[in-house]
Amino acid sequence: MAGAHILVVDDEELVRWTFDTALKEEGYRVDAAERGEDALEKFGKRKYDLVILDIKLPGIDGVEVLKRIRE
């Protein structure tokens, strides 16, 4: 899946940075979002091969984000 586009959604900056750094080193394209609303906005503009999603997020939680993405 090298070169795949991945969306990382987590409210902790260090977690987002860690995923971003590690995945980019492996050749993946990575976008990150801090809040569920931001993730949905990004998902509406681009197709992702994988979403790494935290469940506990401020605002819209990860379960709701997943439901909306699947629609």
C-alpha positions in Angstrom: 0.0 0.0 0.0 3.0 2.3 -0.4 2.0 5.7 -1.7 -1.5 5.2 -0.2 -3.2 8.3 1.1 -3.9 8.1 4.9 -6.0 10.4 7.2 -4.9 10.5 10.8 -7.5 11.8 13.2 -6.5 12.4 16.8 -6.8 15.4 19.2 -3.3 14.9 20.6 -0.6 16.7 18.6 2.1 14.2 19.5 0.0 11.3 18.3 -0.7 13.0 15.0 3.0 13.9 14.6 4.2 10.4 15.4 1.9 8.8 12.8 2.7 11.5 10.3 6.5 11.1 10.7 6.5 7.3 10.7 4.1 6.9 7.8 5.8 9.5 5.6 9.1 7.7 6.1 7.4 4.6 4.6 6.3 6.5 1.6 2.7 7.2 2.5 0.9 10.4 1.9 -0.6 11.7 5.2 -3.1 14.3 6.2 -4.1 14.9 9.8 -7.1 16.3 11.6 -7.5 17.3 15.2 -11.3 17.2 15.4 -14.0 15.1 14.0 -15.4 18.1 12.1 -12.0 18.7 10.4 -11.8 15.0 9.5 -15.2 15.1 7.8 -14.3 18.2 5.9 -11.0 16.6 4.6 -12.8 13.4 3.8 -15.4 15.3 1.7 -12.6 16.8 -0.4 -10.3 13.8 -0.9 -10.4 10.0 -1.2 -8.4 8.2 1.5 -7.2 4.6 1.4 -7.0 4.4 5.2 -8.3 6.4 8.1 -6.7 6.1 11.5 -9.3 7.4 13.9 -9.3 8.1 17.6 -12.7 7.4 19.3 -12.6 10.1 21.9 -12.5 13.5 20.1 -13.7 16.9 21.0 -17.0 17.8 19.2 -18.0 14.9 17.0 -16.6 11.7 18.4 -14.8 9.0 16.4 -17.8 6.7 16.3 -19.9 9.4 14.7 -17.1 10.3 12.2 -16.9 6.6 11.2 -20.7 6.4 10.7 -20.6 9.5 8.5 -17.6 8.4 6.5 -19.3 5.1 5.7 -22.4 6.9 4.3 
